[in-house]
Amino acid sequence: MELPEREPQYETLRVHATFGRPFGFLAVHRDTRLVLAAGWVTDPEPFREDDLERAG
C-alpha cells in the first residue's frame, strides 16, 4: 500500500546577505508581532570574494 503525499509542515527560505557597516536585526513572529530575537552587529567581518564563490 502506498502512502499519500503530505504537504510539508514547515516552509523555509535561505537568504544570504552581506553588510559592510553596523546593522541591527529582528526576528518577529508574524501573527503576534512578538519579537523573538534582536541584535546589533557593530563590527562586521570584511567581505571576501571567496565567500561568494563558496556560497554559490
C-alpha positions as CSV (number, residue, x, y, z in Angstrom):
1,M,0.0,0.0,0.0
2,E,1.4,3.4,-1.0
3,L,1.1,6.3,1.5
4,P,-0.4,9.6,0.2
5,E,2.0,12.5,-0.2
6,R,1.6,15.0,2.6
7,E,2.1,18.8,2.4
8,P,5.3,19.9,4.2
9,Q,4.6,21.0,7.8
10,Y,7.1,23.9,7.5
11,E,8.4,26.1,4.7
12,T,11.9,27.5,4.9
13,L,13.8,30.1,2.9
14,R,17.5,30.6,3.0
15,V,18.9,34.1,2.3
16,H,22.5,35.2,2.2
17,A,23.3,38.9,2.7
18,T,26.5,40.9,3.2
19,F,26.6,44.1,5.2
20,G,29.8,46.2,5.3
21,R,28.7,48.5,8.1
22,P,27.0,48.2,11.5
23,F,23.4,46.9,11.4
24,G,20.5,45.8,13.6
25,F,18.1,42.9,13.1
26,L,14.9,41.5,14.5
27,A,13.2,38.1,14.2
28,V,9.4,38.7,14.5
29,H,6.5,36.2,14.9
30,R,4.2,37.2,12.0
31,D,0.9,36.5,13.6
32,T,1.5,38.2,17.0
33,R,4.3,40.6,16.0
34,L,6.2,39.4,19.1
35,V,10.0,40.0,18.8
36,L,11.7,36.6,19.2
37,A,15.3,37.7,18.7
38,A,17.1,41.0,18.3
39,G,20.7,42.0,17.8
40,W,23.2,44.6,16.7
41,V,26.4,44.0,14.9
42,T,28.9,46.8,15.4
43,D,31.9,45.3,13.7
44,P,31.0,43.1,10.7
45,E,33.7,40.9,9.1
46,P,35.1,42.4,5.8
47,F,33.6,41.0,2.6
48,R,35.8,38.4,0.9
49,E,35.3,37.4,-2.8
50,D,36.0,33.7,-1.9
51,D,32.9,33.7,0.4
52,L,30.7,34.5,-2.6
53,E,32.2,31.6,-4.5
54,R,31.7,29.1,-1.7
55,A,28.0,30.2,-1.2
56,G,27.3,29.9,-4.8
